[in-house]
Amino acid sequence: MYVNLAVTGYLMASNLVNDNPLYSHVNEYGHYIPVFAMTTITMAERFSPLIGINFRTMGQLTGRIDYNRDRTVALNLANTQMQELFNQDLTISLGITKANMALPFKVNGARRRLKNDLTAQLSVTFRDTRAIQRKIVEIEENGVKSEVAENIPTAGNINFQLRPTVNYVVNNRLSLQFYFERMFNDPLVSNSFYRSVSSGGVQLRFNLGG
C-alpha cells in the first residue's frame, strides 16, 4: 500500500508572516484572509497488488493472479475542480513444464520425444484506465437554485492483452521460443479510436559463449 499527499503552490500571506497564524483576519468585505494559500492539493494511493496469489502444483503447474489499483486525485483550489486518474488491472499467468514430451507429428515415420523440458506460459491482462474531471455547478429550476456534482470523463480505455509463449532449450547453446501477442484498446471517450495489434513468430537464440 502506498499513499502520498502533496501540496503545490504553497504561499503565505505577507502581512501574516510575523503574526499569530491562529488569529482571524478579514478584508474590507468581511471575508476571512487565509494564512496559507494553496493552489493544488494532490493525493496518490496505490495498492500493488491489492490481491496477489502465487501457486505451484505437484504437476509442475505454476500460476499467479494479481489485482492492482491506483488513483491520483488533484484538487485545484483556483477553479474548484478536481481531476481524478484511476487505474485497475487484473493479470492472470499460468505456466507448465513438461518433461519428455511426445511430438504431435512423426519424424521419419516414428514418434519422437523431446529430450529436454518444454515450458509453456500464458498471460492475460485486463486494464481499466479512466480520467475524470469533477466539479460542482449551479443550476436553476423553477426559480430555485441548487448545486449538483458534474463528472466528465476526459480520457480512458479498456485494455486487453493476451501473451502465450512456448520455450524449449535444445542444448546449452541453442534455444527456441514460439510467441504470440494480441492486444486491443477500447476507448471510453469519443475523441479516441479503437486499436488492436497482433504479433507472433519464432525466436532462435544461439549462445556463442562456452
Residue pairs with C-beta under 8 A, 6 or more apart in sequence:
1 45
1 46
1 47
2 44
2 45
2 46
2 47
2 48
3 43
3 44
3 45
3 46
4 42
4 43
4 44
4 45
5 41
5 42
5 43
5 44
6 41
6 42
6 43
6 44
7 38
7 40
7 41
7 42
8 38
8 39
8 40
8 41
8 42
9 37
9 38
9 39
9 40
10 36
10 37
10 38
11 36
11 37
11 38
12 35
12 36
12 37
13 25
13 33
13 34
13 35
13 36
13 37
15 25
16 25
16 33
16 35
19 25
21 35
21 36
24 32
25 32
25 33
26 32
26 33
27 33
38 77
39 76
39 77
39 78
40 74
40 75
40 76
40 77
41 74
41 75
41 77
42 72
42 73
42 74
42 75
43 72
43 73
44 70
44 71
44 72
44 73
45 70
45 71
45 72
46 68
46 69
46 70
46 71
47 68
47 69
47 70
48 68
48 70
49 66
49 67
49 68
50 67
50 68
50 69
51 65
51 66
51 67
52 64
52 65
52 66
52 67
53 63
53 64
53 65
53 66
54 62
54 63
54 64
55 62
55 63
55 64
56 62
56 63
59 96
60 96
60 97
60 98
61 94
61 95
61 96
62 94
62 95
62 96
63 92
63 93
63 94
63 95
64 91
64 92
64 93
65 90
65 91
65 92
65 93
66 89
66 90
66 91
67 88
67 89
67 90
68 87
68 88
68 89
68 91
69 87
69 88
70 86
70 87
70 88
71 84
71 85
71 86
71 87
72 84
72 85
73 82
73 83
73 84
73 85
74 82
74 83
74 84
75 81
75 82
76 82
76 83
79 135
80 135
80 136
81 133
81 134
81 135
82 133
82 134
82 135
83 131
83 132
83 133
83 134
84 130
84 131
84 132
84 133
84 134
85 129
85 130
85 131
86 128
86 129
86 130
86 131
86 132
87 127
87 128
87 129
87 130
88 127
88 128
89 125
89 126
89 127
89 128
89 159
90 125
90 126
90 127
91 123
91 124
91 125
92 123
92 124
92 125
93 121
93 122
93 123
93 124
94 121
94 122
94 123
95 119
95 120
95 121
95 122
96 119
96 120
97 117
97 118
97 119
98 117
98 118
98 119
98 120
99 117
99 118
100 113
100 114
100 115
101 113
101 114
101 118
102 111
102 112
102 113
102 114
103 111
103 112
103 113
103 114
106 112
114 168
116 168
116 169
116 170
116 171
117 168
117 169
118 166
118 167
118 168
119 166
119 167
119 168
120 164
120 165
120 166
120 167
121 163
121 164
121 165
121 166
121 167
122 162
122 163
122 164
122 165
123 161
123 162
123 163
123 164
124 160
124 161
124 162
124 163
125 159
125 160
125 161
126 158
126 159
126 160
127 158
127 159
127 160
127 161
128 156
128 158
128 159
129 155
129 156
129 157
129 159
130 153
130 155
130 156
130 188
131 153
131 154
131 155
131 156
132 151
132 152
132 153
132 154
133 151
133 152
133 153
133 154
134 149
134 150
134 151
134 152
135 149
135 150
136 147
136 148
136 149
136 150
137 147
137 148
137 150
138 145
138 146
138 147
139 145
139 146
139 147
139 148
140 146
153 188
153 189
154 189
155 188
155 189
155 192
156 187
156 188
156 189
157 185
157 186
157 187
157 188
157 192
158 185
158 186
158 188
159 183
159 184
159 185
159 186
160 182
160 183
160 184
160 186
161 181
161 182
161 183
162 180
162 181
162 182
162 183
163 179
163 180
163 181
163 182
164 179
164 180
165 177
165 178
165 179
165 180
166 177
166 178
166 179
167 175
167 176
167 177
168 175
168 176
168 177
169 175
169 176
170 176
172 207
173 206
173 207
173 208
174 204
174 205
174 206
174 207
175 204
175 205
176 202
176 203
176 204
176 205
177 202
177 203
177 205
178 201
178 202
179 200
179 201
179 202
179 203
180 198
180 199
180 200
181 197
181 198
181 199
181 200
182 196
182 197
182 198
183 196
183 197
183 198
184 194
184 195
184 196
184 197
185 194
185 195
185 196
186 194
187 193
187 194
